[in-house]
Amino acid sequence: MALSDIVNVQISTVSESVSRVGFGVPLILTYHTKDAARVLEFADAPSMLVAGGGPFASSDLAYILASKAFSQNPKPSRVLVGRRVNPTIRTFNLTPRSGTINGETYPLANTDYSVTLSRDGTSATFTHPSGGSPTVATIISGLVALINAGSVKVLATDNTTDMDVEAAATPGGAATAGTPFTISYDRALFEGVDETPVAAGGDLAGEIAAIRNINDEWYGLAGDWWGVTEIEDAAGAIETLYKIHVCASADDGMYDAGVATDPASVLSAANYARTSIFHHPTPETGIAAAHLGKNLPKDPGSITWKFKTLAGITTESYTPAEESALVDKNCERYVEIAGVSITCDGKTSSGEFMDVTRFVDWLKARMEENIFAVLAAADKVPYTDPGAGTIESEVYAVLDEGIAVGGLAATPAYTVSVPLVADVDPVDRANRLLPDVKFNAPLAGAIHATEVTGIITI
């Protein structure tokens, strides 16, 4: 007689595990033609370059943005690079300031009016020497002539009172979609607005949806859009998802309290809680990607998105009035305070803190995953008070994890309530639904400012 005839032990293993949502992966979405794949994955910046086996050159925007994410400390373990199918023609409008500003008459006499442009690795500064009493028209016509006769592949158009600069196939040639350009100028002398239209072949919402159908294993989005039209398009798409979006714009209306059509004003008015926008004079250098790269590697709830130093990103200074306008519009800034370069506020366009949005997403996802794992692994969870207790224990476990990572406060203690089975509506019991499982837990928050009062006695 065999032992198994008396005691028969059967052991089965449950090898399937629930897929867990990742909260540390950024997606950099840009137009390029270097690889046919809609989504590429990289573990570091060198592997993106041709010399490292990748498809990109160091001048490609996809590389520039993703490398900013990889340049941070800590940095993401991987970055996804999505390919936009429909390119845009970057269009930037530049207007010399005029009238009386701070007691001075503009345009300023005996002042050089310079614009620096860069595209495809070529950079040049175009300067119109404004001797005597320049006018807006003479500054515009002078700069347009210099730019179109220069070496950078852009087209400058003289509108008499302002000028448009567009990406072009050749210097001064026809405007063309594809690789954008970088533009910088003295904000005291010019006012700039990014007027890039939506791509002719399709909007960003459609591009994002197409990327998600192929690879949805990302949480934070940044890319090659800096004008109000495409920024709002991307923000609207992300608002419907459990993801976040960081963007930036050089639009000078953002720090003007009297302007309500700039990207920051539009996003704030729409109350977008999943998009954070920066003002930055050169957004194409990657401040949005750097911000994601700096913050996503940390556990949700463990950090604030304020006070972060971003490697490879230049700071900007603002007057008190400009600062006030940006704060009122929930617009992020990257500034230097006491010799330290830091991000400010860490908020979304709705005024909510980005770390709260991300932590709540994490809490929701982990609670859903843990409870589902219990239901899927068991032959059944009985509709009894002990069975309901099984669900309750998973809620406790996730809340405890939330305290451990720093997202929830340990005191006051959280509470969890689960209904007695006898009190559940018979219809819900018949449908095998356990309703009214509730919890109340305090966020840990973060200290962003402090006040100290002291008395020194002799």
ZIZIHU-V913285 format. One line per field, one symbol per residue. ss: DSSP state (A for helix, B for strand, O for the rest). burial: b if it has 9 or more other C-alpha atoms within 8 Angstrom, else e. A space follows every 10 residues. Layout:
ss = ???
burial = ???
//
This chain:
ss = OOAAAAOOOO OOOOOOOOOO OOOOOBBBBB BOOOOOOOBB BBOOOAAABA AAOOOBOOOO AAAAAAAAAA OOOOOOOOBB BBBBOOOOOO BBBBBBOOBB BOOBBBOOOO BBBBBBBBBO OBBBBBBBBB OOOOOAAAAA AAAAAAAAOO OOOBBBBBOO OOBBBBBBOO OOOOBOOOOO OBBBBOOOOB BBBBOOOOOO OOOAAAAAAA AAAAOOOOOB BBBOOOOAAA AAAAAAAAAO OOOBBBBBBO OAAAAOOOOO OOAAAAAAAO OOOOBBBBBO OOAAAOAAAA AAAAAOOOOO OOOOOOOOOO OOOOOOOOOA AAAAAAAAOO OBOBBBBOOB BBBOOOBOOO OOBAAAAAAA AAAAAAAAAA AAAAAAAOOO OOOOAAAAAA AAAAAAAAAA AAAAAOOBOO OOOOBBBOOO AAAOOAAAAA OOOOOOOBBB OOBOOOOOOO OOOOOOOO
burial = eeeeeeeeee eeeeeeeeee eebbbbbbbb bbeeeeebbe ebebbebbbb eeebbbeeeb bbbbbbbbbb bbeebbebbb bbbbebbbbb bbbbbbbbee eeeebbbbbb eebbbbbbbb eebbebbbeb eebbebbebb bbbbebbbeb bbbbbbebeb bbbbbbbbbb bbbebbbbbb bbbbbeeebb bbbbbbbbbe ebbbbebbee beeeeeebbb bbbbebbbbb bbbbbbbbbe eebbbbbbbb bbbbbbbebe ebbbbbbbee bbbbbbbbbb bbbbebbbbb bbbbbbbbbb bbbbbbbbeb eebeebeeee ebbbbbbebb bbbbbbeeee bbbbbbbbbb bbbbbbbbbe bbbebbbebb bbbbbeeeee eebeeebbbb bbebbbebbe ebbebbbbbe eeebebbbbe beebeeebbe eeebeebeee bbeeeeeeee eeeeeeee
//
